[in-house]
């Protein structure tokens, strides 16, 4: 099971990331540097390796200066370097009108960290990563959840706008 963790900050650099000797891969992978100190150099920095399979919420284009959240697998091996370098699974450009949570949701639709419970009405859009409709059961799956307001309970409850199932 993927142990989703996240890092939020401002994009300070985007560059090509070489993945081997093959020139076909040039430009297909990007290295995105993110600083959580608002770009002033006083925060923590993380480098995200973005591959062609990284899912960008709402298929947005990210640029230097954008506030983003990168989700990665905390159980995946990482090189022992500074700044840390994680393989991005999901990237979300921050939007004041929506929240994004990427996690494993159990049979009760509670996130793996126990902080969010989903209430799914019939009008919630549910898709696969490729944009096709998902018609299966959401329980016990990795989900990207886009939502607005939540209750103040623990776990917080929300009615999501959109759910992307990570197969």
C-alpha positions in Angstrom: 0.0 0.0 0.0 1.2 3.5 -0.8 2.0 5.7 2.2 1.0 9.1 0.7 2.7 12.1 2.2 2.8 15.6 0.9 5.0 18.7 0.7 3.5 22.2 0.0 5.4 25.3 -1.1 6.4 27.6 -3.9 8.0 26.3 -7.1 11.4 27.9 -7.3 12.8 25.9 -10.3 11.7 23.6 -13.1 14.3 21.8 -15.2 14.7 18.7 -17.4 15.7 15.6 -15.5 17.9 13.1 -17.3 16.9 9.4 -16.7 19.5 7.6 -18.7 21.5 7.5 -21.9 18.5 7.4 -24.2 17.9 10.7 -25.9 14.2 9.7 -26.4 13.6 10.4 -22.7 15.1 13.9 -22.8 12.4 16.4 -21.7 10.0 13.7 -20.6 11.0 14.0 -17.0 11.1 17.2 -15.0 12.7 18.2 -11.7 10.5 20.7 -9.8 12.1 22.4 -6.7 9.6 23.5 -4.1 10.4 25.7 -1.1 8.0 25.9 1.8 9.5 29.2 3.1 7.5 31.2 0.5 10.5 31.3 -1.9 12.7 33.4 0.4 15.3 30.6 1.0 14.4 30.3 4.7 12.3 27.2 4.4 12.7 23.5 3.6 13.3 22.5 0.0 12.2 19.4 -1.7 12.8 18.3 -5.3 10.1 16.4 -7.1 10.8 14.1 -10.0 7.8 14.5 -12.3 7.4 11.7 -14.8 4.9 11.3 -17.7 2.7 9.3 -15.3 2.5 11.9 -12.6 -1.1 13.0 -12.2 -1.7 16.8 -12.3 -5.0 17.7 -10.7 -7.2 19.5 -13.2 -4.3 19.0 -15.7 -2.9 22.4 -14.8 0.4 23.8 -16.1 2.8 24.5 -13.2 5.3 27.3 -13.4 7.9 29.0 -11.2 6.2 31.0 -8.5 3.1 28.8 -8.2 2.1 27.4 -4.8 1.7 23.7 -5.2 1.4 20.5 -3.2 3.2 17.4 -4.2 2.1 13.9 -3.1 4.7 11.1 -2.9 5.1 7.6 -1.5 6.9 7.8 1.8 7.7 4.1 1.6 9.5 4.4 -1.8 13.3 4.4 -1.8 14.9 7.9 -2.2 18.5 8.9 -2.8 20.4 10.0 0.3 20.9 13.6 -0.8 20.0 17.1 0.1 17.5 18.5 -0.8 15.4 15.3 -0.6 14.2 14.1 -4.0 10.8 12.3 -4.2 9.0 10.8 -7.2 5.8 12.8 -7.5 2.7 10.7 -7.8 0.2 13.6 -7.7 0.8 17.3 -8.1 -1.9 20.0 -7.3 -1.7 23.7 -7.9 -3.1 25.4 -4.8 -6.6 26.9 -5.3 -8.4 28.9 -2.6 -11.7 27.4 -3.6 -10.8 23.7 -3.4 -8.8 21.3 -1.2 -7.0 18.2 -2.5 -6.3 15.0 -0.5 -4.5 12.0 -1.8 -4.8 8.9 0.4 -5.9 5.4 0.8 -9.6 5.3 1.9 -10.9 2.3 3.9 -14.2 0.5 3.7 -15.9 3.4 5.6 -14.3 5.9 3.2 -12.0 7.3 5.9 -8.5 8.4 4.9 -5.5 6.4 6.0 -4.4 9.2 8.4 -7.9 9.2 9.9 -8.5 12.9 9.2 -11.1 12.9 6.4 -14.3 11.0 5.8 -16.1 11.1 2.5 -19.9 11.4 2.1 -20.6 10.6 -1.6 -23.8 12.0 -3.1 -25.0 10.8 -6.6 -23.7 14.0 -8.3 -20.1 13.6 -7.3 -17.9 13.2 -10.4 -15.8 10.0 -10.2 -13.1 9.3 -12.8 -10.1 7.2 -13.5 -6.8 9.0 -14.0 -7.3 8.8 -17.8 -10.5 10.8 -17.5 -12.9 7.8 -18.0 -15.8 7.2 -15.7 -15.3 4.9 -12.7 -18.2 2.7 -11.8 -16.7 0.4 -9.2 -16.7 0.6 -5.4 -14.6 3.4 -3.9 -13.9 1.5 -0.6 -10.3 0.3 0.1 -8.8 2.3 -2.8 -6.2 5.1 -3.3 -8.1 8.2 -4.2 -7.4 11.8 -5.2 -10.3 13.8 -3.6 -11.1 17.4 -4.6 -13.4 19.0 -2.0 -14.5 22.3 -0.4 -15.8 22.8 3.1 -15.5 20.2 5.8 -17.1 19.7 9.2 -15.0 20.4 12.3 -15.3 16.9 13.6 -12.5 14.3 13.7 -12.4 12.9 11.2 -13.6 15.9 9.2 -16.4 15.0 6.8 -16.9 16.4 3.4 -18.9 16.0 0.2 -16.3 15.9 -2.6 -16.7 17.7 -5.9 -14.6 15.2 -7.7 -12.8 11.9 -7.0 -10.0 10.4 -9.2 -9.4 6.7 -8.5 -5.7 5.8 -8.6 -5.6 2.2 -9.9 
